[in-house]
Amino acid sequence: EFYDPAGRFSQQAWAGQLQAVLQRHGGTLPSKAEAYRALRELVGSLGDRYSTFMEPSAFRRALRQPMPAAERDYLAAQFVGIGVQLGGVSPLGGRLVEAPLVESPAECAGIRRGDRVLEIDGIPSESLTLDETTTLLRGPAGSSVALTVAPQGPAQQTPRQLLLERRPLPQPAIKEAQLPLPDGRVVQYVRLHYFSHEATAGLSQVVASAESEGQHVAGYVLDLRNNPGGVFEEAVAIASLFQVRECIVVSMVLCVPERCQLRHTSLWVGWQWQRSC
């Protein structure tokens, strides 16, 4: 599935595009090069800057780790780097910081969402593709990378020169703690690093444990600082943990004047679409 906030994507149209690609190539893709070219064309047609197709060799080069085990580590969210996600080129110069990862060298150095990375190891970031910036930011644990970072705000602010050490960045889905109150009750604190199946399962366990007999929970604090997002459906499922039945947790405008509202029908799981004008 592919989530399109504009509501243009459909599986039927996607299947039609695949059929059109095959027809342009005579019905078959006899080589890896042609298959990769067709996949790149299909993914590019989504028009989503977060979705890209990389050949296996390019993927390994981007990680600077040629072994397949490194790919498995990558997919398990085990990174070696400074923990910063860069986005598009800013009109003021440099690439925009979308979010530093939680407890990463970037976050500890004070890099914040909206800052601009002007240079990476002396190379202007706006002259690099996103894949190239990723390659420069990652590297062996213990090595260093030099950044020139301009803080969010007017262009005349003085950029900072930072030297950050790369290190492994395991990213657990959540981090939780109980904060005691003077009256004997506790506040359940949860830092939600990203929205995923693991985050939903972990938060469900925390809530079930906090609400169990003998616990005196005064309330919950969900810490979403530097949360870059994640799976849309999991975000809805997490919201349903704290909402009453039949409560609308998401509204999405797919077209005008028609309005679609996403509402869940169970406290813990499940939701239905309600269409209204």
C-alpha positions in Angstrom: 0.0 0.0 0.0 1.1 3.6 -0.6 -0.4 6.5 1.4 -1.1 9.5 -0.8 -2.4 12.5 1.2 -3.9 13.9 -2.0 -5.9 10.8 -2.5 -4.8 10.2 -6.1 -3.2 6.8 -5.7 -5.1 3.6 -6.4 -4.1 0.0 -6.8 -6.0 -0.2 -10.1 -4.1 2.8 -11.5 -0.8 1.4 -10.3 -1.5 -2.0 -12.0 -2.4 -0.1 -15.2 1.0 1.7 -15.0 2.8 -1.6 -14.6 1.0 -3.1 -17.5 1.9 0.0 -19.6 5.5 -0.3 -18.7 5.5 -4.0 -19.7 3.9 -3.2 -23.0 6.5 -0.6 -23.8 9.1 -3.2 -23.3 7.5 -5.8 -25.5 5.7 -7.7 -22.6 8.8 -8.9 -20.8 11.9 -7.4 -19.0 14.6 -9.8 -20.1 17.5 -8.2 -18.1 18.2 -6.8 -14.7 19.1 -3.4 -16.2 15.6 -3.1 -17.9 13.9 -4.3 -14.8 15.7 -1.7 -12.7 14.9 1.0 -15.2 11.2 0.0 -15.2 11.1 0.0 -11.4 12.7 3.4 -11.2 10.1 4.7 -13.6 7.3 3.3 -11.6 8.5 4.5 -8.2 9.2 7.9 -9.8 5.7 8.2 -11.1 4.4 8.3 -7.4 5.9 11.9 -7.2 6.9 11.2 -3.6 10.2 12.5 -2.4 10.3 9.9 0.4 10.1 7.0 -2.1 12.9 6.1 -4.3 14.3 2.9 -6.0 17.9 2.0 -5.4 19.7 -0.9 -7.1 21.4 -3.3 -4.6 24.9 -2.0 -5.4 23.9 1.6 -4.9 22.1 0.7 -1.7 25.3 -0.9 -0.3 27.5 2.0 -1.5 25.2 4.4 0.3 25.6 2.5 3.5 29.4 2.1 3.0 28.9 -1.4 4.2 29.0 -4.0 1.3 27.9 -7.0 3.4 24.2 -8.2 3.2 24.2 -8.3 7.0 24.6 -4.5 7.0 21.4 -4.3 5.0 19.6 -6.3 7.6 20.9 -4.1 10.3 19.8 -1.0 8.3 16.3 -2.4 8.0 16.2 -3.1 11.7 16.9 0.6 12.3 20.5 0.2 13.4 22.5 3.1 12.0 26.0 4.3 12.3 26.2 8.0 11.8 25.2 11.3 13.5 21.4 10.8 13.4 20.0 13.6 11.3 17.4 13.5 8.5 17.9 16.1 5.8 15.2 17.3 3.4 15.1 19.7 0.4 17.3 22.7 -0.4 16.4 25.9 1.4 15.8 29.2 -0.5 18.3 30.6 2.0 21.0 28.0 1.1 21.9 24.6 2.4 19.6 21.6 3.1 16.8 21.7 5.7 17.0 19.5 8.8 13.7 17.5 9.0 14.5 15.9 12.3 17.5 14.8 14.4 17.1 11.2 15.7 16.4 10.8 19.4 19.5 10.9 21.6 21.8 11.1 18.6 25.0 13.1 18.2 23.0 15.6 16.1 20.4 16.1 18.8 23.0 16.4 21.5 24.9 19.1 19.5 21.7 21.2 19.4 20.7 20.6 15.8 17.0 21.2 15.5 14.2 20.8 12.9 14.3 23.8 10.5 18.1 24.4 10.8 20.1 24.4 7.6 23.1 22.2 6.9 25.3 24.4 4.7 28.4 22.1 4.3 29.3 18.5 5.0 33.1 18.0 5.3 33.5 21.3 3.4 31.2 20.3 0.5 28.2 22.5 0.0 25.2 20.4 0.8 22.9 21.9 -1.9 25.3 20.7 -4.5 24.7 17.1 -3.4 21.8 14.7 -3.9 20.1 13.3 -0.8 21.7 9.9 -1.4 25.1 11.6 -1.6 24.5 13.5 1.7 23.5 10.3 3.3 26.8 8.7 2.2 28.8 11.5 3.6 27.0 11.5 6.9 27.4 7.8 7.5 30.7 6.1 8.1 32.6 3.9 10.6 31.8 4.2 14.2 34.2 6.6 16.0 35.0 8.6 12.9 34.1 12.3 12.6 32.2 14.5 10.2 32.4 18.3 10.0 29.2 20.3 9.6 28.4 23.9 9.0 24.9 24.5 10.4 22.9 27.7 10.2 20.1 28.0 12.9 16.5 28.4 12.0 15.6 32.0 11.4 17.0 35.0 9.5 19.8 34.3 7.0 22.1 36.7 8.8 22.5 34.5 11.8 26.1 33.2 12.2 26.5 29.6 11.2 28.0 27.1 13.6 31.0 24.8 12.9 30.4 21.4 14.4 32.6 18.3 14.5 30.4 15.2 15.3 31.5 11.7 16.0 29.6 8.9 14.2 28.3 6.1 16.4 25.7 3.3 16.3 22.2 4.6 16.8 19.8 1.9 17.9 16.3 3.4 17.8 13.9 1.7 20.1 10.3 2.5 19.3 9.5 4.0 22.7 11.2 5.0 25.9 9.1 5.1 29.1 9.3 6.0 32.7 7.0 6.8 35.7 7.2 10.2 37.3 6.1 10.1 41.0 3.7 12.8 42.4 3.6 14.0 46.0 0.2 12.3 46.5 1.6 8.9 45.7 0.2 8.7 42.2 2.4 8.6 39.1 2.5 10.2 35.7 3.3 7.7 32.9 5.9 9.3 30.6 6.4 7.8 27.1 8.7 9.2 24.4 7.5 8.0 21.1 10.4 7.9 18.7 8.4 7.0 15.5 5.1 5.5 14.5 5.4 1.8 13.7 3.9 -1.6 14.6 6.5 -1.9 17.4 5.6 1.5 18.8 1.9 0.6 18.9 2.6 -2.8 20.5 5.0 -1.3 23.1 2.7 1.6 24.0 -0.3 -0.8 24.3 1.7 -2.8 26.8 2.7 0.3 28.8 -0.9 1.5 28.9 -2.2 -2.0 30.0 0.4 -2.2 32.7 -0.3 1.3 33.9 -4.0 0.7 34.1 -3.6 -2.7 35.8 -4.9 -3.2 39.4 -2.8 -1.5 42.0 -1.4 1.2 39.7 -2.4 4.8 40.5 -1.8 6.7 37.3 -2.8 10.4 37.3 -2.2 10.8 33.5 0.1 10.3 30.6 2.7 12.4 28.8 3.4 11.5 25.2 6.7 13.1 24.1 6.7 13.6 20.3 9.8 15.8 20.1 11.8 15.1 16.9 9.4 12.3 15.9 9.7 12.2 12.1 6.5 10.3 11.6 6.1 6.8 10.3 3.2 4.5 9.3 -0.1 6.4 9.1 -2.3 3.5 10.2 -0.1 3.0 13.3 -0.5 6.6 14.2 -4.3 6.2 14.1 -4.0 3.0 16.1 -2.0 4.8 18.8 -4.5 7.6 19.0 -7.3 5.0 19.5 -5.6 3.9 22.7 -6.6 7.2 24.3 -10.0 7.9 22.6 -13.5 6.8 23.4 -15.5 4.7 21.0 -16.8 6.4 17.8 -14.5 9.3 18.3 -13.1 10.9 15.1 -9.3 10.7 15.3 -8.4 11.8 11.8 -10.0 14.0 9.2 -8.6 14.1 5.7 -9.8 16.4 2.8 -9.6 14.3 -0.3 -11.7 16.6 -2.6 -13.8 19.7 -2.3 -16.6 20.0 -1.2 -16.6 16.3 -0.2 -15.0 15.6 3.1 -13.8 12.2 4.5 -13.5 11.5 8.2 -11.7 8.5 9.6 -13.2 7.3 12.8 -12.4 4.2 14.7 -15.1 1.8 16.0 -13.2 0.1 18.8 -11.2 1.4 21.7 -8.1 -0.5 20.8 -8.3 -1.5 17.1 -10.4 -0.9 14.0 -11.9 2.1 12.3 -14.3 3.0 9.5 -14.6 5.7 6.9 -17.5 8.1 7.3 -18.2 10.2 4.3 -20.1 13.5 4.7 -20.5 16.8 2.8 
